[in-house]
Structures are given as C-alpha cells and as structure tokens.
Amino acid sequence: MINEKLLIEKAFEAQKFSYAPYSGFNVGAALLGTNGKIYEGCNIENASFTPTNCAERTAFFKAVSEGQLEFSAIVIVGNKSGVKQGEGEYCAPCGVCRQVMSEFCDPDTFKIYLAKSVDDYKVYTLKEILPLGFTSKDLK
C-alpha cells in the first residue's frame, strides 16, 4: 500500500535541496521502490543547461545505482522560488523523465502523484501521461 502523505512530505523535503540558480524553479521527487524504500531527488541545474538533471531522474538514478529496478509510485512537487506550498500549479514530469519511467515501471500500475501540498494532489498512471511510450518491446 502506498502512503501518499509520507511520499508527498518526502518530495517536499527533497525540493529543499534543489539547485536551480538559473530558472529559479525548484523540484523535488520521492520515488517508492517495490522494496518499500523511498528514494528522494531534486533538480540540479548547470550553466550550460544540457547537463541539468530533473528531480525525477535524480531519484531514479539514485535508486538504480543502489540496485533497485522496480517501482510502484513517484511524487513530484515543483514551483518557482518564493511560491508557497499549496500555491502555484502542479508540476508534471518532462518527456525525458517520462521515458526514464517507462524503462523501469509498469505503465498500467505505476502511479504518478503531482502535488501542491499533502492534501492537494492528482494521481495518474504512467500510461495516462505517456501513451504510446517507446520501450524495450519496440527494439525486438
């Protein structure tokens, strides 16, 4: 069972470590492995932008680098500097992050929570936000 509130709190904790001096857009993510462990990530920008890494990918890469390859849910929070929790818009994953999710997650069961606060969030499946995703099946 997924503890949505705990995952959302962890995503907001991760957001505090965001390094976004160029965009001022701070993102945090909390990824739940099927092993029950939560992997946190934040966005990390770079002056040349291309090496910038999203919070979602930071969480995934951290988990995979520790041997975890199966996941059940992720929470994503994000907003401009100065915007208070609960305000602003929902922060959806970019296309690259959606593609990384498709590498490791079941599109029908993996849950993606977009949260403004612990009580204000939306839930999607990977299949809903990445229809017709490119996966290893396409390489066969």
LINQUIDA-V724093 format. One line per field, one symbol per residue. ss: DSSP state (~ for helix, > for strand, _ for the rest). Layout:
ss = ???
This chain:
ss = ___~~~~~~~~~~~~___>_____>>>>>>>>>____>>>>>_>________>_~~~~~~~~~~~_____>>>>>>>>>>______________~~~~~~~~~~______>>>>>_____>>>>>~~~~______~~~~_
